[in-house]
Amino acid sequence: MKKIATLMITSLLCLAAQAQGFSPAHARVNGTPFKKTAVTLGQLQERGLVRKAVARASDEKPITTAPEGRLLDNMYVNSNSFGLGWGSAYTQVVDGGLGGVVEGKDGYVYVKGPISQAYVWGLGSPWIKCKKLAGDTIEMITPQIYAIDAGDPYYVQRMTYDKTGDTYVVDSTEAGIKFTWKSDTLRQVDDCLVGFADATGGWFYMGDYNIVYTVNPDKLVTINKDQTQGIDTSLVRVTHIASPEKLDSTITTMINAYAVVDVDDEMVGNSIYVDHLEPTLPDALVKLSANVATMALELPSGQYLGVDENYNSHIYALTGNAYIDSTGTTKYFNYNKTSKLTLGSTEEGDTIYAPYPASLIINCGRNNLYIVKEYVAPLLEEVDDEAMTPANPVFTSDNVTRSTRFDVLKFTIPTVDVDGDELNTNNLYYCIYYNDSVYTFTPALYTGLKTDMTEIPYGFSDSNYDIFLSGGQHTIYFYDKNWTKIGVQSIYRGGGEVRKSAVVWVNSETGVTDVNVAGKTVKRVTYYDLSGRQVSPDASGILIKRTAYTDGTTATRKVVK
């Protein structure tokens, strides 16, 4: 195993029996997209949450890079699928999944990632080889290796439903799965499951049918300006309803707004652009336009935000009217889709808003609701982009776990400044000090990265989950083990300045080194629990005490009360 199962939660144990005895007839319908997880399929097997795959010696390897030939990547996938979630299996109508096709120079056609839900367990998107038949027909060769997980090989198999056993089994009457490949459209012909199976042919709870790949015609929104024009940028706070249980509860998200301006700093045209609506695609833009007749801003539905590999999906901004759905065990927001979101403004013009039930939905795909993030009754207010000094990270020797291959670092980056005021997390970063130097994370060692990184964005997770944020706590699997001291520093970019916290150090022999406090005047003392949440000074247990001084510095230490 590459790493410890850090995100395994107690509910998995409760759901284990469902996966062990999974039957297609009782698969639940998944209403929320699963994000790629740090837990591997092999780790589920180790803990008895799914049956253990039967291994066999094999020198086969999946095709993980695009073969030479004509490539169509990031195609738009529709299918019906089975997937394995947190200890239970589910069904999903896939709309906007990711796929690709290569017309190989070797005369074969290669199909990328036909098992849509394999991304959840980091099983990759291999290229599956297909041979050409007569006319536009191609045949996916089965069995064919799809992934190797925990040393066990898994295969693409042609599978059919076994009514007696209420499961899928390898088709004993025919091998290979037929598709048509015509006019840049891939369409499954055979009525069977493109199944995910172990070395014995046993079905491993994942697979797709009714598969269609098409070229996605949708383009990203861009800001159009000429060389004489500039861009005016504003920081905007979006306040929206937090829970269907309580419609007066709110949550905030910080975004940026942009407008094209002329040399006199006057706005050109009637469009405003905003970003940071989807945390994984922070730079993706959505366009709002002023309707002169109604004096309102309109956000058309269906704007394309790009590809999010964490959800294996094309992402869109959709609009709808929310309603409270109580069909499940808990209430949740559901939506009737609309063609646009209309936002009015206050008389002063400093706030624009869409009253309930009008909502903005960040969604996997353009057709079916499969929601990544939702903004119910959004209210937008411009706020000052201030220079602020971030509070010190919370990091102690108890947050470092040493092991043979890597060390595990856990720490909390407070989202407040030294005065306790909220920071814009879009502008919050951190860096790691290795002995006396800022550490550079490289793709050579951290294969989930695409480029070198020294400053890590607050909410960043790499594709291998060596670096990730979960539940307010940051985790890093640290492979350079020859350190005597290691430190964490917060960095904030606001108001045209870059301000940094003190470096909070862990020494391999002495533990945490606090900021020097001699001769300083205390301004404020606050306490946090070990997950980074601020608590009352009267709270008991193991707490983190943060002392802020009048000179802007802080000191952090662990206390037991």
Secondary structure, DSSP 4 states (H G I P E B T S, - for coil): --S--TT--HHHHHHHHHHHT--GGGPEEP-SPPPP-SS-HHHHHHTTSSPPPPP---------SPPSEEEEEEEEEEEEEEEE-SSSEEEEEEEEEEEEEEEETTS-EEEE--SGGGGGGT---PEEEEEE-STTEEEE-SSEEEEEETTEEEEEEEEEEETTTTEEEE-SS--SEEEEEETTEEEE-SSSEEEEE-TT--EEEEEEEEEEEE-----B------TT-EEEEEEEEEEEEEETTEEEEEEEEEEEEEEEE-TTS-B-SSEEEE--SSTTSTT--EEEEEETTTTEEEEETTEEEEEETTTTEEEEEEEEEEEEE-SSSS-EEEEEEESEEEEEE-TTSSEEE--TTEEEEEEESSSS--EEEEEES-EEEEE-----PBPPPB--GGGEE--SS-EEEEEB--SBBTTSPBP-GGGEEEEEEETTEE--B-TTT-TT-SS-BSSEETT---TTSSEEEETTEEEEEE-----SEEEEEEEEEETTEEEE-PPEEEETTTEEEPPP-TT--EEEEEEE-TTS-EE-TT--SEEEEEEEETTS-EEEEEEE-
